[in-house]
Amino acid sequence: MTPRIFGNLKWLYPGMRVKRWLLFIPIGVLLAMAGILLLANISMLGILETAATWTFLNFGIRLDDPATQLITGTILILLGGFCVTLAVNRLVGSIAESIAPKQTKKELVDVVYKQRFLSQGKRVVVIGGGTGLSTMLRGLKRYTSNITAIVTVTDNGGSSGRLHEEMGMIPPGDIRNCIVALSDSEDLMTDLLRYRFKDEIKGIEGHSFGNLLIAVMTKISGDFETAVREAGKILAIRGQVLPSTTESVDLVAEMEDGSKIRGETQITESPLKIKRIFLSNPDAEPLPEALEAIKEADCVILGPGSVFTSIIPNLTVRGITEALEETDALTVYICNVMTQRGETDGFRASDHIRAVTRNSSKDVFTHVLVNTTKPGEELLKRYEKTGQQFVVPDVMRVRGMGYKPVTGSFINESNVVRHDCNRLAYTIFKLLQDR
């Protein structure tokens, strides 16, 4: 108790710029009390009697007159209230200025409001990887800060693949994207963490700054999970980002001809159709925090994202599928808008569902979000050149499979066809509200 008392006394140190406002508060309270006592026709012994005599002798005003008491008391209450309000405002401003000197008072109020409001939001778990997961998180963070992203860790291409091979660390790329998506300063963080070195420094060409940041923090902390958690704290993200497993694993696919291909990049480049997906280490364990998040969630979302390389890999980690089968949360699968060359060529919505459940369980979700709005012809022709087509929303077949389809326009058309993060999040929370 004593250390806490002495710690609070630091507010009275010289240069803190709060003492004057702390003193101003009781002055305002006393003025307001004096006004209330006057209105109640109660004489304050000594001080009020002296004040009444002085006021009468100098201004000819009788404070014992009811009309005068009404006017004077009201003025004193307003003056006291003004003093207290001014003091509290300046006190908060003085403290806030030292904490966030570049933010306006309005911005600080918004920050506090968001923190308080969003901290009471629904508990949402999102499972996936790639840009689809980042898109979903970007919309959800407007409704709640109780978000857990469970991210696939099998990327073996680009910067992530090099770090995985050269340093033996878990590929950080998808996790970095999720951290960026959940950051309050998303635009700045996107530019910073996704900055990719060219030939400025030899040896790190092709690496992104975000991947290197996580790699360095892993070396310092000695633990990838800790590195991700600390990176989230530094960037003040809303929620938490967890790898689906902290064990080093590769993605393995059994193809339609029975052959097996190892490595995410190699799998997507194969002309053969994928029959089954599994991990190089079938005993890879998930983080206890991931299983706990699924257990306590109000909603668990799968996707959007690449079916075989972003969603299913998470479900093959031991314990995650079982946790999804047992959770009482609303469970939703978000079907992709366009097919993906090398993975889901010719897939309809029902085919996406069948691929997920064949590699996990039919009970990992109950609802399916299916986009029913077809992109413009020009965009469709552009996608057809790369072997991608619009995913046919065969809603009746989805319903016949025992799932509850949730249909609507969930896309955002620009130069590419992607899910609209705000429409997705709104629909999810509408489902939670109606549940």
Phi, psi and omega in degrees: 000315182300313177302325180293319180297313179294327178295320178293332179293346179296338176298339183266003180296151176300140176089355180284339176061039177233341186299319182298324182279330173296322179289327183292332181296307179297330177298315178296320179297317179297319178298316180296319178297320179299319178296318180296318180296322177297316180296329179276002179061040177249129181275130174277115184306139174076283188295310182292324178296317178296316180297322179295317179296315181297319180295321181290317182293323185267328185236354181071022181259128179263114180284348177272001176277128184305318181295317179294320179298321180298313182292311184295317180298318179297317179298317181295319179297315180295319179295317178296317178298320178298316181297316180295315180298315179298316182296315180295318179299313180291325179296312178296318180298320180295318179292315182296325182297325180283335181274314181225076186297338185265357181259142177284166179298322179297318179296321179294320177299317179298320180297313180298316180300314180299316182297314182291314184290311184291332180292343179261008183286174180296152177272116185238132175247132178239129183243128180165214181182179178068195183290334180298317180295317179300320179299314181297316182296323182298326178278319184297326186293350175281345184249334183202154173252002178269065184246135172237120177259121176256116197245137177295150185229040184246009181293123179240021180249161174060214182299317181299316179297321179295317179295323178296319182283317186276328183250353180070018182264164177292136179303123187265356190303307182294324179294320176301316180298324179291320177299318178298315183296328182268357181286146176292322180263063191296318183298312180295316182295325178298312180297320184287305188285337179265001178299127183249123180291141178257266179236024180295317181229123182293139177102339181241017177302135178090346178277145174270152181299321181297318179296319180293324178299312179294324179297315179295317180294329176294319178296319182291314183277337182079008185209127183295318180301315179296320180299317180295317181297317181291324176297321177297321178294317181300320184266006176051055182281157177265102182112200180221152179242127182233134170291147180295333172206152178259008177269146181286116182225156172243155178272135180234137180237136169265121185272174186297335180268006179093349179286160180240137179237134181251132178110130184300314181297316181296324180294314183289338180274349182285141178282350182278153178281146181275131177262315184210148179240138174207172181264153179297333175244098184293347180262012179302130184262144175278169173287139177304326179298326180292315179295322179294320179297319178296318181297320186266000187290151169273334181209136174239129183243132173254119179090191358288166179157175179300124186300308188276336185245353179240321185265303184301320180307324178294323183285345178272353174288131186305128174100337184287314177300317179298321179296323179291326178292330186264343185293150176268003183289159168292125182246127188228133171255131179257112184285144179294157180273322181237152176288164181238123183298132180089350180234306188232040179303126177076008182287136167267179180300316181296329178292323176299315180297315182297323179294318180294312185288330179293332180262003179216267180199151179288350184256017181280347174205160181242333182245150178229122175274120183237122177284131181248000180267123182276133178297166179297155184300321181297316178294319180298319179295322179295320179290325180298331178294335179257013176080024180244142180231163176292134179286116181293124181277076181281075188298320182297321180290323177300315179295322179293338178279356177099011180252159180261105180285139175242108187257160178162182177267106185243017185252159176232112183265124171224244172276345179227167177256116179222164174294145175273117187298324182288321178293320178299310183297318179300316182295319179299313183285335172292320176298318179295321180293321183277350185295000000 
